[in-house]
């Protein structure tokens, strides 16, 4: 089957089975003349990086309700945006989100560039996001390759080279199938196919629009593809979080440096994270160690965070951080690991 026939069959399937998403302009809407909003496409693509659709939906709805345009987001306070992002992970995305929104407003009059090259000139936008926004928002014939697309291409062509070494080959195969007509719909169709039919486990080959030409189905190798190079075991790091509450109910918090893990996020003052963390209390107090630890897994390591709590008087003067009044403190503004520490500490600090 030729490339044009393959892409045509997939688009016909997509017209009937496209997933409904709050950021998506569906095929029927496109046929009716409705164009995608580049701001919503860009925002969703940034949020979806290394994050599931299910996890992103609520965040996307909150962001677009609070900041409905790129100009609204560009004018937002950094702390407000970081707080709304809390829990979604990979916090450099939130910092780059603001940088990009402000560049779009300051340098492009609030209008996103409509080409891959123009989008790549914006801070925080890499090749994947540039291609996705160019294709989906502006119908440019750009190849868009995420994990779903890699899996579909590996099975369609029975590619046994393990990832990540197979990425260039799978990208070339995906590019060959990208049509000149409706490339935005096609990009979303391949991702939908991987998410709903050509799934990692138990692919539903019987109802796949590419069932007949799929080389891996014919070879019986589909369930084992794509192959992946085994990952190295993640190391475990240790740390200490100090959770202090003042007599008037205020909590001692600090904003982490912009660079580094959890950059720009609110958190509890603490030690470095490593093999043997050193005591680093932010002020003199009667610190009590909790038995439970806040456990969290980042991309490259596991973290075991010891939690120490203390009640402190109203005149307490911390060396690091500042006290946030109860009315201004939202636990939801904390990144996940810091919220885990808060959940452990809260019962011990509810009453002086």
N, C-alpha and C positions, 0 to 999 in steps of 0.2 A: 504494500500500500504506500502510495507516494505521500510526501510530507503534507501537501495541500489537502489530501483526502483525510489524513490523520487529524490535522487541526480542524477541518470541517466537521468531522464526526464528533470531536470533543466539544466544539462550540454548540452543536445541535443538542448534545447531552446537557451542557451547561444551561442552555435556554430553558430546559425543563426542570433542572435540579439544582440551580444555583442556591447556595446558602444565603439566608437573609441575615445581614449584619448591620448594625447601626451606622457604620461608616461607608457602606457599600451602596453604589447606584446599580441596581439590578439590570439584567438585560432588557426587560420590558420597559423600564424607565429610560434606559438609553435610547431604545427605539422610539420612545415618545418625545425625544429631544432633550431630556434632562441630562446635564453634564455633571460629572463628579466634582465635588468641592476639593481642590488641591489641599487645602488646610486639613480637612478631615482625613483625606487619604494619607497625607504625610504623618499626621498625629497617630493614626492607627498603625502605620508601618513602624514607627519608632517604638510604640508600646508593644507591638507584637514580636519584637526582636527577642528571641530566647524566652518567650512567654506564650502561654496558651491563649487561644481565643476566649475560653471560658473565664480566665483570670482577667482579661483586658476589658471585657464588656462594661462592667460597672465603672471602672476608672475612666474609660472613654466618655461615658455618659456624664459623669461628674465634671470632667474637664470641659467638655463642649457646652454644658449648661452654664458653668461659671465663666468660661472664656470662649464665647461662640465664634470668634474670628481670630486670625493670627495677630491682628493689632491688639485685641484684648489680652491675648497671652503675652505679647511683647511688653505690655504696660504693667503686667502683674508683678507683685513683690516676689523676690526669690524665695523667701521663706514660705509663702503661701503655696507656691508651685511645688516646692520640695515636700511640704506637708501633704498635699493631695497625692503626690507620687508615692508616699511612704507605703511600704508593703509590696510594691510592684517589683522591686529589686533592680540591680544594675543601675545604680543611681547616677552614673555619669550620663546616662540617657536624659535624665531630667535637666541636668546642667546644660547639656548641649541643646536641648529643646528650647530653652530660653535664649541661648546665643543665636540659634538659627532664626527663631521668631523675630528677634530684634534686628537681625541682619536683613531679613525679608522686608521689614518695615522701613529700616533706615536706608537701605541700598536699592530696594526694588519697589518702593512705594506701596508695600503691603501686598504685592502680587508675586506669587512664586514663579521662578523661571520655568519655561515649558519644555526644556530639553534636558537630557541627561547631563550634558556638559555644564549647563547653567546651574543645575541643582547641585552638582559636585562642587561648585564654587562656594556653597553655603557651609558654615561651620556645622560639624556633627553629622553631615550627610556623606555616607560612603557609597561605594559602587552599587551594593544591593538596593539601598533605599532610593538612590537616584534612579536606578532602572525601574523600580516598582512604581514610584510616583510618576515618572515620565510615561510609563505604559498605562497605568490605571487612570490617572487623572487627565492625561493629555493624549492618550491613544497613540503614543510613539511605539514603533516596533522595536522595543528593547527586550532583551532576554531577562527574565526574572527567575532566579533559582534559590529556593529555600530548601529546607530539609524534605518537605513533601515532594518537591519537584525532583530532587536528587533521587529519592526512592522510586518515583515513577519512571524516570529515565533509566535507572539501573535495571529495572525489571523489564521495561519495554524492549531494551536492547541486550538484555542478559549480560550486563557488565559485572565482572567478578573482581575487578581491581578494588581493594578496600579503600574506604574513606579514611583520611582526607586526601590521599594521593589521587583518588578518582575524580576530584572536583573539576579539573580542567576538561577532562573527557566528557563528563556529564553536562557541563555548561555548554560545550560545543554541540552536543546532541540536542540540548534544549533550544539552543539558538537556531539550529537548522529547522526546527518545527515551528518557530515563532512566525505567525503569518503577518502579512502587510495589512490585511483587513481585520479589524476588531482585535488588535493586539492586547488591549487592556482587558477585555473580556476573556481572551485566551489565557492571559497570565493568571487570572483568578480561577479559571476553569481547571488548569493543571493543579493548582494548590487545593482546590476543592476535591479533585479526583483523589489526590494523595491523602486528604484528611478524612474522606468518607468511604472510599471504595478500596483504593490501593494502600490500605493501612499497614502499619508495621507488623501486626500479628493478624492472622486469619484474613488476608485480603479477599474481598468479595469478587473474585474473578468472573463468576457467572453473570454478573450484571454490569461488567465494566465495558464502556464503549470502545476500549482498545483491546478487548479480549482476544480477538482473532489474530491481530498482528503482534501480540506480546510474545517476544522470544523466550522470556523466562517462564511464562505459563506453559508454553509448548515443551520446554526442557524440564519442567517440574522443579525449577529452582527459585521461583518467585518468593516463597516464604523466607528464604535465607538471604535475600538481597534487600538493601545494599550491604555488602560486607564492610566491617569496620576494624581498623587496627585497634587492638586492645589498649585501653587507657591505663596509665599508671595509677596505683592506689593513691588516694588523697591523703596527705599528711594531716595530723591533728595539731592545732595550736590551742594554747591556753591563754586566758586573760582574766581580768578582774573588772567588774563594773561596780561603781559606788553610787548607791541610790540614797539620797538624803532628802528629808522633808523638814521644812521649817515649822515652828510652832503655829504660824498663821496659815499653814496648809500649802505654802509654796514649795515647788520642787526644784532641786538644783540640776540644771541641764547645761550642756554646752553644744555649740554647733561645730561639727567636725570641719577640718580644713577642706577647701574645695577639691584639692588633689588627694587621691588615695581612696581606699575603700570606704564606702558610705559618705563620700565627700559631700559637704554642704548640708548634711542631715543633722537634725537634732539627736542628741544621745546623752547617755550618762557619762560623766567623767570616768576615766578608767586607766588601766595600765596598757602597755604595749601588748601585742598578741604574739606569743612565741612559745618556746619550749619551757621556759622558766620565768614567768612574768614577775616583775618586782612590784612591791607595794607602792602605790602612787595615789594616796587619798587626796582629794581636792581641798580638804580642810581638816582641822583637828576635831575629832568627834569620837564618841564611843561606838565604833563600827562593830556590827555583829554579822558574822558570816552565816549565810543560809546554807542548809544542807543540800538543797537542790541547785543544779547548775542550769543556765540557759544554753541549750544545745542548738547549733545552727550549722548548716552546710552552705558554703559559698562555692563558687565555680571551681576553685583550685584547692580548697582545704576545708576540713571540719573545724568547728570552733566550740570549745567548752569554756563558758564564761561563768566564773565564780561571781556570786552576787553578795555584796556587803551592804548593809542598811544602817541608817542612823537617823535619830531625831535630833534636830539642832535648834538652838534658840534663835529668836528673831534677829539678834545682833550678829549672827554668824557671818564671817567675812571669808569667802572662799578664795583660794589661790587660782582656781580655774572655774570657768563657767559662771552662771548667774542664776538667781532664783526667779522662777516663773510663777506668777500668781495662779491659783487654782482655776480662775475663770479664763485664763489665757492658755492653759495647758490642755491639749487634746492628745490622749495616748495614741490616737490614730495617726498623728503626725510623726510618730517614731518609726524607723525602719524595723523590720520584723524581729531581728535579734534583740534590739533594744526594747521592743514591746514584750518580748518573752521575759526579759529581765524585770521589766515593770510588773508583769503579771505575777512573778514570783515574789517581788518585794512588797507589793501593795498590801497584802494582808498584814504584814508586820508593821506597816506604817499608817494604817488607817486611823489609829488613835494614838496620841502621845503616850 
